[in-house]
Amino acid sequence: MLNDEHLKILYYEQNSAKIFNNTDIKGGVVITYHDREKECGAIQIFTAYPLLNTIIQKVKKRIKSSLSDIVFAPESYKFTKQMYVDCPEILSMTMISKGKEVPLISKGHDYDLTSNIFDKLYNIVFFETKQDTDEVVQIFGRKSNERVCLYIDRRYIAKHPNLDKYKLFFPKANGSGRFGEVMTDSDIGEKGVGHTQTFISIGAFDTREEAKNLQKYLRCKFAKRMMRAFDERFEDFVREILPKNPLKAEYFLPWVADKEMHAGLARVQVLPCEETWYGVTYREDLPRVQAAVADMKAKGVYPKKLWE
């Protein structure tokens, strides 16, 4: 839809309750306009922040893939037909729901690992201990409102890109969708572990360290919160700092952080570092930085071919 050249976004409101009383819509409400006679340019990726839009466009030109390529939806894990071949009785089983007898497996969801599938198929195909089968995998989900991992015959789970890889599990219901909010903490999924529709998974890594690195990156409150602060504080910079030195005034990250701290909106932990910081702002800075890099190469701090 966002690749449509004729689509335009007219209005966006992050807080859905302002449009629909007492209604929480993740990500907010957007009003679009489509004109088949006019080309507006494909939106592709929408954000409400001009600064973030410019960053996205610059990054897209330099990368061949993105994090979204390894984000797997709650519905991505599926059962196989083999499960029903071995356990045909499942399709004829019933349960009581809202005072009525209904099929255990809802129509159209024969192959879905629904959020309540553990409660439905516990001790039928899902078990707390390994059974006498050739090979098993584990599925991460919720049973009786508690997070658990249960065993299941590998033949009953369809092939999945990250089943035998390391990944992160996040709850499907995660925050309000407000830009800058901190994500719910994740669980590292080991090799041979999948998930029900209660969760999404991110990653298909060969090592646990890679999954842990992604977890650290996604935990970074500073990056998410500060992106919004950069946008909000730019007018302050133009009003307070730029007039004092129009030719050399710089929009420094520490200045924004300081503003956030004094407003009671952020806390910053300062980590000690014994290394020397080098930066090139003006042409006159370049020889000093070149000499410093050459010295660190000679001492073995940096490799001889730094950019390879």
Steps between C-alpha positions, in 0.01 A plus 500: 500500500772750594675429169201642312610812307148643522462484878544800727477536879285796600492468877662299778418487871710283730247502783199312360284603798492854360313367198308209651416541869645235733645305207861383487628443146867401487698754304218755480255609230584606146278648228611425145398637163524313169493677165542271200552802274789643701840358597594603853811285533513169687509545878662157560572564869290745699608690808350820641844653561673688214844445657447126515370497143821657370710251699301207360547618141876536548536161666292322234752604233784333688354173622398182319284360780330617818396369838147451371633220277547282808182594687257208505128548562304327777332284236827389337522167686260232372401141567548236228251254352699223667361603838146422385610177334641379833231660718178515294288510815598865552264612223201334666572626853284773652509742793259729682529869414254756638261224593507338156670190368738599220779325306831487682676633191314795348397481137767642272769476770598134461867585458529806724692498829241726660569674831295244697624192313692370805178485702323320214763241406687451829596134546369427151784636285661744748683358801714629785754222448646335191295213363616184323532656155795522264544873540323780684499878507367742759234765458497817711155623601256550786313239700265602780632856458862399561786492251616145437694292247337169404635212292343383174596253230711688242295343220195693622659844451548638148846613393575853616801729426593548867392176666856367505658842549537741792240779519312733734142452614280806561136504616268570206322766708788737562437858611273759340696553180606849615825611341785499752344263753714225644432149375406222737803291588562194286594136555780336307369204304741209486550277196213257463242729663203658320204703625123526507301799378552666838843609379693637206859403438790704370816347363638182347853496640766232507635608840343594830728803518339649189156466658628658821651789304165565332332485839737767632437716195122479532519574872669830429259750652733787413482457123122465487421785740768733368382478139179665610690749715721604204188589307332682788811694612609628160286813528668572837839471332403739222362750751767478775829386346505581130471880538811511723728354232318446168808373315628247754204407718452121517202295609684284754357178640620588856311832480175315426569249779566788742168660410317171555666451840419849625141454389482181706438290188821297499780365714848448359768269633853618419742216432872570553729468199875554490523528123544830315211619286584625151265686272515694176278804496722744309765454233770592750408196714587246231885483531477441876252216459699344215814503714315344794355219285841430345655482849235251617559287190874497573433391859262223390192660654343521153563257212722616215202500260247667724198482271523130409 
